Amino acid sequence: MVKDAQVRKLMSEMSKHGQVGLAALRAGMHRNTGRRYLGADRLPSELKSPRAWRTRPDPFAEDWEKIAARLEEAPELEAKALFEDLMQRRPGRYDEGHLRSFQRRVKQWRAQHGPAREIFLPQNHRPGEAMQTDFTCGAGLGIRIAGEAFEHLLCQSVLPYSNWQSVVVCRSESMLALRDGIQTAVFRLGRVPQWHQTDNSTAATHDLRTGKRGFNVEYGDLMAHLGMKPRTIAIGASNQNGDVEAFNGVLKRRLEQHLLLRGSREFATLNEYDSFISTTVDRANDSRSAWLAEELAVMRPLTAAQLPRYRELHVRVSSNGTIQVMKNTYSVPPRLRGERLVVRVFDLDLEVYYAGQKQLVIERLRGEGKHRIDYRHVIWSLVKKPWALARYRYRDALFPTPLWEKALEALTAKLPERRAELEYLRVLHLAAATLQHEVEAAVERLLEQGQLPLFTEVKALVSDRKPEVPQLTPLAVDLTGYDELLTAEVQR
C-alpha cells in the first residue's frame, strides 16, 4: 500500500535528478509503481473512489423505516434506548452484538436528517476585561499531609486573554474559599479587571429572593469592595466559563507531572504543599509575561484593602465543654466551660480565641450535624464519672484509633462491664497525660501476648521505657578565624 508521503518523496526526487528508477528506490516503491503515479500526477488518497456498495447485508433493513419515523418524532431518543426497545419488539432477531452497528446507523441518521445542533462560537478575549474563577477537585493527585490522605479542592482564577492563573487550596466551594481565591489573585496582580465571572455555585449565586438565582449579598459586597462587576454563566452552560474550565485539567496535569519529578506526594505541612503549588504555577506564568503586561496596562489599580480570610463568630462554651460553629460541634479545653470565645472560621480550620489569646486550632468539619471531639478534653471528667461512658453521646471520639476499640472489647469480654470501662478510661487517661503512641505500643504488645490491657500493666510497660539519649559529638571550637580577624585589624 503506497502512502501519500512516499509519492511526495518520489516527486521530490524526480525534481532533483529526473531518474525514475533512483527516485522510486529512494521513495520505497517499484519503478513501475513510481512511473504510474508520476503519470497520474496525483496522490494515492486522491485516486481512491468512495465505495458505493455494502460488504454485508444491512441487519436493520426491515425495521429501519419505523426506527427513522420514531427518531423524527422524538430526536432526543438515544440509540441504546431505541435498540433495547427493538430487541423487545423483535425477540431473537437482534442481540448485543448489533448495538455498535445500530449506534453508528443512528449517528449517521442524525448527521443527515436530524435537527440542527448547537455550535460554539469562539470569542476574541480583550486584555484586562475579565477574570474567571472555578473550583476543581484535587483528590486525584493523591496528596498526603503528615502521613494522612488530604482531600481538597483547588480554587483557580484565570485571566482569559493572557492565561495567567492563580491557585489556592481549599476544602469546599464556600464563600470563604471563593473570597480567598479571588483576593489572592487580584492582590498578586495589584490590579483588577472590569468583570469577575463565575459559574452558578451556591457561594456566589444562591440568592432566590427575586425568584431566580441572584448574587448573594456577601459575594456582591466582595465585588463592590474590590471594584469589579460580577457576572455569571447561564445554568448548564459550563462552556461559557471555558477558559478556566479547560485550565482546571491543565493545572492538574501540570501538578501531576511536577509531583512525578518531585518523587513524592508526601508533604510535612499544608504550607509546604501551598508552596509547591505556588512554585509550579509561577513557572507556568513566567511564559505569559508579555500577554500579562498588556492586561495590566489596561486594568485599574487595586486600591481596596484586603478583607480577612476568615469569618468571625462569638460563641459560648456549653456545660459539656463544646461549642457550636455553623451547625457542627467541637470540643474545647474544659477550663473554658461557660466562657465566651471568639472563633475565626477559615475555609480549612477554626482558630479559637479567649481574651485575645489563641487557645487552639481545630480542623473544620464539612457539612452539618457533625462533631469533632478531642478525647483529651473530656477524659478528665470521664475518669471521675466512668459510668457516663456507656451512653456518652460522642462515645466514638473516645477511640483515637481502631486499636482502642479492640482494647475495650478485650476488657469487656473478661471483666464485668463497669470494671472494664473504668480500666479502659484509666488507660486512655494515661495516654492523654503522657504520649499516646507509647501507650498504644504497650496496649498492642499486651493484646498480642493474649493479656488484658489493664491500667497497671500498661503503666508498667510505659514506665519501663527509658528515653533514648542521642550520642552527641563534642563541639570542637576553632578560634583561628577570630585570630585572623584581629591580625587584619591590627595591620590596618
Beta strands, then each sheet from edge to edge (+ up, - down):
strand 1: 130-137
strand 2: 144-145
strand 3: 148-149
strand 4: 153-159
strand 5: 164-170
strand 6: 191-192
strand 7: 195-198
strand 8: 229-232
strand 9: 266-267
strand 10: 300-301
strand 11: 311-316
strand 12: 322-325
strand 13: 328-331
strand 14: 340-345
strand 15: 349-354
strand 16: 357-363
strand 17: 371-372
sheet 1: 5+ 4- 1+ 7+ 8+
sheet 2: 3+ 2- 9-
sheet 3: 6+ 10-
sheet 4: 11+ 14- 15+ 16-
sheet 5: 12+ 13- 17-
end
